[in-house]
Amino acid sequence: MTVALLAQQSMKALSETFVALALFASVATAGGDLIAVRVGRAETVSQGTIEHAVILIDNGKIVAIGQDLPIDRGIPTIDRPNWTVMPGFVNAYSRFGLTAQGGAGSEPHKLASSEIYPRDAVFEDLLEYGYTTLGLYPPGNGIPGQAVAIRPVGDTIEELIVRDNAYLKIRLASNAGSKKMLRDGFAGVDKFDEKEAKRLEKWEKDKEKADKKKKKKSKKDDDKDEEKEDDKKKEEELGDFVPEAPKDNVLPFVQLRNGELSALFSIRTASDFIHLIDAIDEEEFTWNLRVPLRDDIDLYEVTERIGKLEKCVVVEPRLTFHPGTRRVRNLPLELAEAGAKLAFIPRSDSTRGYRDCRFNIAELLGAGLDRDVALRGMTLEPATLLGLEERIGSLDEGKDANLIFLSGDPFEGTTQIEAVMLEGRVVFGELK
């Protein structure tokens, strides 16, 4: 590395520090409900590790973060020099606390949020394991509906829900019926668009006729008042063109095409993936994958193809055996090295599964998985899958103050979660 490049990088780092200090000072002088957090280390996920980190929180949002930032006198400060802080964990694929049964048809308009009982405190049990956001998906195969992203604390549905249409869940298998269900969904959009185009064409013709008639009438000096009133009434009846709303079972596919909604395809085999690519054909929309890891899985046959697409893959942190052998495979590592993004979920959708998840991920680290991939897999990648990357998943200015306070490295077996903060409020442990 040249001296000039080193100097350039140093100046950039110094500039960023001055910007952070200026922002910190401007917010601090403004007063208000401010809290400062000072810890030994911050795992930001997006900016790497910050030693001797200071985080300023205002009204539940992070407004400044940096190394050894000054704290104005009078600002309440949480001082834990031996602790590590990181973003709250996110599970984007869960049925925790939900009990409804689903079918195997196509009901893309159904919402998982309709199952939630807001006064059930079952979600709060996950706070002590560091989970501050859950993505709850609807039950069933086929196209059972849309997932909901929630915070695990709230007395009402509105207080729990962070985003109600997080993604459309689709179970795609290696058969013609499954592929037809997906294609029929987009065919419904084509029919709707064709119908709307005809309605618009008819309206434009009627509008053109009305305009011509109006111009013709205006040239006559002997128009009667009654005729003018009749023309005015017809013009009001025509009005502006008002598009029709798609039917409930068509709207989600409209939203897929226009980017308002993403899809999460659940597959089980390499063959399922090949059939998925065939079923999608030339459709362009945002989609990701859910693949349950088992010892008999043959996903290794398509990891390179999945990686080239740069999709997010929802997996358990599990080492598996190559089918028919006792040879261990680290499929999450293989996917990550191929270019895929990982979103980790607990091995079981239970309190024990949530408790052990970070230690299960530590096993993958021991088998070669990159630490940054592991951190992102518990935070930013699942947040992105839920469409919440602008709010959660990393420690950045403007994001929700969803923080986990740990006694040490998150993947060390002896590390304890000491406290959890949700949108600036302590919801587990004690912070004074």
C-alpha positions as CSV (number, residue, x, y, z in Angstrom):
1,M,0.0,0.0,0.0
2,T,1.5,3.4,-1.0
3,V,2.1,6.3,1.4
4,A,-0.4,8.4,-0.5
5,L,-3.1,5.8,-0.2
6,L,-2.4,5.5,3.6
7,A,-2.6,9.2,4.0
8,Q,-5.9,9.3,2.0
9,Q,-7.4,6.6,4.2
10,S,-6.3,8.4,7.4
11,M,-7.8,11.7,6.2
12,K,-11.1,9.9,5.4
13,A,-11.2,8.3,8.9
14,L,-10.4,11.6,10.5
15,S,-13.1,13.4,8.5
16,E,-15.7,10.7,9.5
17,T,-14.7,11.2,13.1
18,F,-15.2,15.0,12.9
19,V,-18.6,14.5,11.3
20,A,-19.7,12.1,14.1
21,L,-18.4,14.5,16.8
22,A,-20.3,17.4,15.2
23,L,-23.5,15.4,15.0
24,F,-23.1,14.2,18.6
25,A,-22.5,17.8,19.8
26,S,-25.5,19.2,17.9
27,V,-27.9,16.6,19.2
28,A,-26.6,16.9,22.8
29,T,-27.0,20.7,22.9
30,A,-30.6,20.3,21.7
31,G,-31.6,18.6,24.9
32,G,-34.5,16.2,25.1
33,D,-34.7,12.5,26.0
34,L,-31.1,11.6,25.4
35,I,-29.2,8.5,26.6
36,A,-25.5,7.8,26.1
37,V,-24.1,4.2,26.0
38,R,-20.4,3.6,26.6
39,V,-19.1,0.0,26.1
40,G,-15.8,-1.7,25.5
41,R,-16.8,-2.9,22.1
42,A,-19.6,-2.4,19.5
43,E,-20.2,-5.0,16.8
44,T,-21.9,-2.6,14.3
45,V,-22.3,-5.3,11.6
46,S,-22.3,-2.6,8.9
47,Q,-19.1,-0.7,10.0
48,G,-17.1,-3.5,11.6
49,T,-16.0,-3.4,15.3
50,I,-15.7,-0.2,17.2
51,E,-13.5,-0.4,20.3
52,H,-14.3,1.9,23.2
53,A,-17.6,2.7,21.6
54,V,-20.1,5.4,22.5
55,I,-23.7,5.4,21.2
56,L,-26.1,8.3,21.6
57,I,-29.8,7.4,21.6
58,D,-32.6,9.9,21.3
59,N,-36.3,9.0,21.3
60,G,-35.5,5.3,20.6
61,K,-33.2,6.0,17.7
62,I,-29.4,5.9,17.3
63,V,-28.3,9.4,16.5
64,A,-24.5,9.0,16.8
65,I,-22.0,6.2,17.2
66,G,-18.2,6.2,17.3
67,Q,-15.0,5.6,19.2
68,D,-14.5,7.6,22.4
69,L,-17.0,10.2,21.5
70,P,-17.3,13.0,24.2
71,I,-20.5,13.0,26.3
72,D,-21.9,16.3,27.4
73,R,-22.4,16.8,31.1
74,G,-26.0,16.0,32.2
75,I,-26.7,13.3,29.6
76,P,-27.6,10.0,31.4
77,T,-24.9,7.5,30.6
78,I,-24.9,3.7,30.7
79,D,-21.2,2.9,31.3
80,R,-20.2,-0.8,30.8
81,P,-16.5,-0.8,29.8
82,N,-16.3,-4.6,29.9
83,W,-19.4,-5.3,27.8
84,T,-20.0,-5.8,24.1
85,V,-23.0,-4.3,22.3
86,M,-24.5,-5.4,19.0
87,P,-27.8,-5.2,17.1
88,G,-30.8,-7.2,18.3
89,F,-31.2,-10.6,16.7
90,V,-33.7,-11.1,14.0
91,N,-35.5,-14.3,13.0
92,A,-37.2,-13.8,9.7
93,Y,-38.9,-17.3,9.5
94,S,-40.8,-18.4,12.5
95,R,-44.1,-19.9,13.8
96,F,-43.3,-19.2,17.4
97,G,-46.5,-18.7,19.4
98,L,-48.8,-19.5,16.5
99,T,-51.0,-22.6,16.3
100,A,-53.3,-22.3,13.2
101,Q,-53.2,-25.0,10.6
102,G,-53.0,-24.3,6.8
103,G,-53.9,-26.1,3.6
104,A,-52.1,-26.5,0.3
105,G,-53.9,-24.0,-1.9
106,S,-53.3,-20.5,-3.1
107,E,-54.3,-17.8,-0.6
108,P,-51.7,-15.0,-1.2
109,H,-53.9,-12.4,0.4
110,K,-54.0,-14.0,3.9
111,L,-52.0,-12.4,6.6
112,A,-50.1,-14.2,9.4
113,S,-50.9,-11.2,11.6
114,S,-54.5,-12.4,11.9
115,E,-53.3,-15.2,14.1
116,I,-51.6,-13.1,16.7
117,Y,-53.1,-12.7,20.1
118,P,-51.7,-9.4,21.3
119,R,-51.9,-10.0,25.0
120,D,-50.0,-13.3,24.8
121,A,-46.7,-12.8,26.5
122,V,-45.1,-15.8,24.8
123,F,-43.0,-13.5,22.5
124,E,-41.4,-11.8,25.5
125,D,-39.8,-15.0,26.4
126,L,-37.4,-14.6,23.5
127,L,-36.0,-11.2,24.7
128,E,-33.6,-12.8,27.2
129,Y,-32.0,-14.6,24.2
130,G,-31.5,-11.3,22.3
131,Y,-34.3,-11.5,19.8
132,T,-35.9,-8.1,19.1
133,T,-37.7,-8.9,15.8
134,L,-39.6,-11.9,14.5
135,G,-40.9,-12.7,11.0
136,L,-44.0,-14.9,11.5
137,Y,-45.1,-16.7,8.4
138,P,-48.6,-18.2,7.7
139,P,-49.2,-22.0,7.9
140,G,-49.6,-24.3,5.1
141,N,-48.1,-25.4,1.7
142,G,-48.8,-23.9,-1.7
143,I,-49.1,-20.2,-1.3
144,P,-50.4,-19.7,2.2
145,G,-50.1,-15.9,2.5
146,Q,-47.9,-13.1,3.8
147,A,-45.6,-13.0,6.8
148,V,-45.6,-10.3,9.5
149,A,-42.7,-8.7,11.2
150,I,-43.2,-8.0,14.9
151,R,-41.4,-6.7,17.9
152,P,-41.9,-9.1,20.9
153,V,-43.4,-6.5,23.2
154,G,-46.9,-4.9,22.9
155,D,-50.4,-4.9,24.3
156,T,-52.1,-4.5,20.9
157,I,-51.7,-5.7,17.4
158,E,-50.6,-2.2,16.3
159,E,-47.9,-2.1,19.0
160,L,-46.6,-5.5,18.0
161,I,-46.5,-5.1,14.2
162,V,-43.5,-3.6,12.6
163,R,-44.5,-4.5,9.0
164,D,-47.6,-6.5,8.0
165,N,-46.6,-7.6,4.5
166,A,-43.0,-8.7,5.1
167,Y,-42.9,-11.3,2.3
168,L,-45.1,-13.7,0.5
169,K,-44.4,-17.3,1.5
170,I,-44.5,-19.9,-1.4
171,R,-43.8,-23.6,-1.0
172,L,-42.6,-24.8,-4.4
173,A,-42.1,-28.5,-5.1
174,S,-40.9,-30.5,-8.0
175,N,-44.2,-31.0,-9.7
176,A,-46.4,-29.4,-12.3
177,G,-49.2,-28.4,-9.9
178,S,-46.8,-26.4,-7.8
179,K,-45.4,-24.6,-10.8
180,K,-48.9,-24.0,-12.2
181,M,-50.0,-22.3,-9.0
182,L,-47.2,-19.8,-9.3
183,R,-47.7,-19.2,-13.0
184,D,-51.5,-18.8,-12.5
185,G,-50.8,-16.0,-9.9
186,F,-48.9,-13.9,-12.5
187,A,-51.4,-14.9,-15.2
188,G,-54.1,-13.3,-13.0
189,V,-52.0,-10.0,-13.1
190,D,-51.8,-10.2,-16.9
191,K,-55.6,-10.6,-17.2
192,F,-56.1,-7.7,-14.8
193,D,-53.7,-5.5,-16.7
194,E,-55.4,-6.4,-20.0
195,K,-58.9,-5.5,-18.6
196,E,-57.6,-2.2,-17.2
197,A,-56.0,-1.4,-20.5
198,K,-59.3,-1.9,-22.3
199,R,-61.1,0.2,-19.7
200,L,-58.6,3.0,-20.1
201,E,-58.8,2.8,-23.9
202,K,-62.6,3.1,-23.8
203,W,-62.4,6.0,-21.3
204,E,-59.9,7.9,-23.6
205,K,-62.2,7.4,-26.6
206,D,-65.2,8.7,-24.6
207,K,-63.2,11.6,-23.3
208,E,-62.1,12.5,-26.8
209,K,-65.7,12.4,-28.1
210,A,-66.8,14.6,-25.2
211,D,-64.0,17.1,-25.8
212,K,-64.9,17.4,-29.5
213,K,-68.6,17.8,-28.7
214,K,-67.8,20.5,-26.2
215,K,-65.6,22.5,-28.6
216,K,-68.3,22.2,-31.3
217,K,-71.0,23.4,-29.0
218,S,-68.9,26.4,-27.8
219,K,-68.8,27.7,-31.3
220,K,-72.5,28.1,-31.5
221,D,-74.0,31.3,-30.3
222,D,-77.5,30.1,-30.1
223,D,-77.0,27.3,-27.5
224,K,-79.9,26.8,-25.2
225,D,-79.3,26.8,-21.4
226,E,-81.0,23.4,-21.1
227,E,-78.5,21.8,-23.6
228,K,-75.5,23.4,-21.8
229,E,-76.7,21.9,-18.5
230,D,-77.1,18.5,-20.1
231,D,-73.6,18.6,-21.6
232,K,-72.1,19.7,-18.2
233,K,-73.8,16.7,-16.5
234,K,-72.4,14.2,-19.0
235,E,-68.9,15.7,-18.6
236,E,-69.2,15.3,-14.8
237,E,-70.3,11.7,-15.2
238,L,-67.3,10.9,-17.3
239,G,-64.8,12.4,-14.8
240,D,-61.2,11.3,-14.4
241,F,-60.2,7.7,-15.1
242,V,-60.3,5.7,-11.8
243,P,-58.3,2.4,-11.9
244,E,-60.0,-0.6,-10.4
245,A,-58.5,-2.4,-7.4
246,P,-57.2,-5.9,-8.1
247,K,-59.0,-8.8,-6.5
248,D,-57.5,-10.0,-3.2
249,N,-55.9,-13.0,-4.7
250,V,-54.3,-10.9,-7.5
251,L,-53.1,-7.9,-5.6
252,P,-50.0,-9.7,-4.0
253,F,-48.8,-10.7,-7.4
254,V,-49.3,-7.1,-8.6
255,Q,-47.2,-6.0,-5.6
256,L,-44.5,-8.6,-6.5
257,R,-44.2,-7.2,-10.0
258,N,-44.0,-3.5,-8.9
259,G,-41.6,-4.2,-6.0
260,E,-43.9,-3.6,-3.1
261,L,-43.6,-7.2,-1.9
262,S,-41.0,-9.9,-2.0
263,A,-41.4,-13.7,-2.1
264,L,-39.8,-16.3,0.1
265,F,-39.7,-19.7,-1.7
266,S,-39.4,-22.8,0.5
267,I,-37.7,-25.7,-1.2
268,R,-36.3,-29.0,0.0
269,T,-34.2,-30.4,-2.8
270,A,-31.9,-29.4,-5.7
271,S,-34.7,-30.5,-8.0
272,D,-37.1,-28.1,-6.3
273,F,-34.7,-25.3,-7.1
274,I,-34.4,-26.2,-10.8
275,H,-38.2,-26.4,-11.0
276,L,-38.4,-23.0,-9.3
277,I,-36.1,-21.3,-11.9
278,D,-38.2,-22.9,-14.6
279,A,-41.5,-21.6,-13.1
280,I,-40.2,-18.1,-12.6
281,D,-39.1,-18.0,-16.2
282,E,-38.7,-14.3,-17.2
283,E,-40.7,-12.8,-14.3
284,E,-38.7,-10.1,-12.5
285,F,-39.3,-9.7,-8.8
286,T,-37.5,-9.9,-5.5
287,W,-37.3,-13.4,-4.1
288,N,-35.2,-15.4,-1.6
289,L,-35.0,-19.0,-0.4
290,R,-35.8,-21.1,2.6
291,V,-34.0,-24.4,2.7
292,P,-34.2,-26.8,5.7
293,L,-30.9,-28.6,6.2
294,R,-31.0,-32.4,6.7
295,D,-28.4,-35.1,6.3
296,D,-30.0,-36.4,3.1
297,I,-30.2,-33.0,1.4
298,D,-28.6,-32.6,-2.1
299,L,-28.4,-28.8,-2.1
300,Y,-24.6,-29.0,-2.8
301,E,-25.6,-29.8,-6.4
302,V,-27.0,-26.3,-6.9
303,T,-25.0,-24.1,-4.4
304,E,-23.0,-22.5,-7.2
305,R,-26.2,-21.6,-9.1
306,I,-27.8,-20.2,-6.0
307,G,-24.7,-18.2,-5.2
308,K,-24.6,-16.6,-8.6
309,L,-28.1,-15.2,-8.0
310,E,-26.9,-13.6,-4.8
311,K,-30.1,-14.5,-3.0
312,C,-30.6,-14.7,0.7
313,V,-31.0,-18.2,2.0
314,V,-32.7,-19.0,5.3
315,V,-31.1,-21.9,7.0
316,E,-30.5,-23.4,10.4
317,P,-26.9,-23.2,11.7
318,R,-26.3,-26.9,11.2
319,L,-23.5,-29.2,9.9
320,T,-24.8,-32.1,7.8
321,F,-23.5,-35.3,6.4
322,H,-23.0,-35.9,2.7
323,P,-25.9,-38.3,1.7
324,G,-25.0,-41.9,2.2
325,T,-21.7,-41.1,4.0
326,R,-20.3,-39.8,7.3
327,R,-18.5,-36.9,5.6
328,V,-19.4,-33.6,7.2
329,R,-20.6,-30.8,5.0
330,N,-20.8,-27.1,6.0
331,L,-23.6,-26.1,3.6
332,P,-24.0,-22.6,5.0
333,L,-20.2,-22.1,4.3
334,E,-20.6,-23.5,0.8
335,L,-23.5,-21.2,0.1
336,A,-21.7,-18.1,1.5
337,E,-18.5,-18.8,-0.5
338,A,-20.7,-19.2,-3.7
339,G,-22.1,-15.7,-3.2
340,A,-25.4,-16.3,-1.3
341,K,-26.4,-14.3,1.8
342,L,-27.3,-16.2,4.9
343,A,-30.2,-15.6,7.3
344,F,-30.0,-17.9,10.3
345,I,-32.9,-19.3,12.2
346,P,-32.9,-21.5,15.3
347,R,-32.6,-25.2,14.8
348,S,-36.0,-25.6,16.5
349,D,-38.7,-23.0,16.8
350,S,-38.7,-23.2,20.6
351,T,-37.2,-21.3,23.5
352,R,-34.4,-23.8,23.6
353,G,-33.7,-23.3,19.9
354,Y,-33.5,-19.5,20.4
355,R,-31.3,-19.9,23.4
356,D,-28.8,-22.1,21.6
357,C,-28.8,-20.4,18.2
358,R,-25.7,-18.3,18.6
359,F,-23.7,-21.2,20.1
360,N,-24.9,-23.4,17.1
361,I,-23.5,-20.7,14.8
362,A,-20.3,-20.8,16.7
363,E,-20.0,-24.4,15.6
364,L,-20.1,-23.2,12.0
365,L,-17.4,-20.7,12.8
366,G,-15.2,-23.5,14.0
367,A,-15.8,-25.2,10.7
368,G,-14.7,-22.3,8.7
369,L,-17.6,-19.8,8.4
370,D,-16.6,-16.2,8.3
371,R,-17.4,-14.3,11.5
372,D,-18.8,-11.3,9.6
373,V,-21.1,-13.6,7.7
374,A,-22.3,-15.1,11.0
375,L,-23.0,-11.7,12.5
376,R,-24.9,-10.5,9.4
377,G,-26.8,-13.8,9.4
378,M,-28.3,-13.0,12.8
379,T,-29.0,-9.4,12.2
380,L,-28.8,-7.4,8.9
381,E,-29.6,-10.2,6.4
382,P,-32.9,-11.3,8.0
383,A,-33.8,-7.7,8.5
384,T,-33.3,-7.1,4.8
385,L,-35.4,-10.1,4.0
386,L,-38.2,-8.6,6.0
387,G,-37.8,-5.3,4.2
388,L,-36.6,-3.6,7.4
389,E,-32.9,-2.9,6.7
390,E,-33.5,0.9,7.0
391,R,-34.7,0.4,10.6
392,I,-32.9,-2.5,12.2
393,G,-30.1,-5.0,11.7
394,S,-27.0,-2.8,12.3
395,L,-25.8,-0.1,14.6
396,D,-26.1,3.0,12.4
397,E,-27.3,6.5,12.8
398,G,-31.1,6.8,12.2
399,K,-31.8,3.1,13.0
400,D,-33.9,1.8,15.9
401,A,-31.9,1.4,19.2
402,N,-32.4,-2.4,19.3
403,L,-29.4,-3.3,21.3
404,I,-28.0,-6.5,23.0
405,F,-25.5,-6.1,25.8
406,L,-23.2,-9.1,26.2
407,S,-20.5,-9.9,28.8
408,G,-18.1,-10.8,25.9
409,D,-17.9,-12.1,22.4
410,P,-21.3,-13.2,21.2
411,F,-20.0,-16.6,20.0
412,E,-18.1,-17.5,23.1
413,G,-19.7,-20.3,25.1
414,T,-19.3,-18.4,28.4
415,T,-20.8,-15.1,27.2
416,Q,-24.1,-14.1,28.8
417,I,-26.7,-11.7,27.5
418,E,-26.8,-9.1,30.3
419,A,-29.5,-6.8,28.9
420,V,-31.6,-6.0,25.9
421,M,-32.9,-2.7,24.7
422,L,-35.8,-2.4,22.3
423,E,-36.2,1.0,20.6
424,G,-34.3,2.7,23.4
425,R,-36.2,1.0,26.2
426,V,-34.7,-1.7,28.4
427,V,-36.9,-4.8,28.1
428,F,-34.6,-7.4,29.7
429,G,-32.0,-7.1,32.4
430,E,-31.0,-3.9,34.1
431,L,-29.1,-0.9,32.9
432,K,-28.6,2.1,35.2
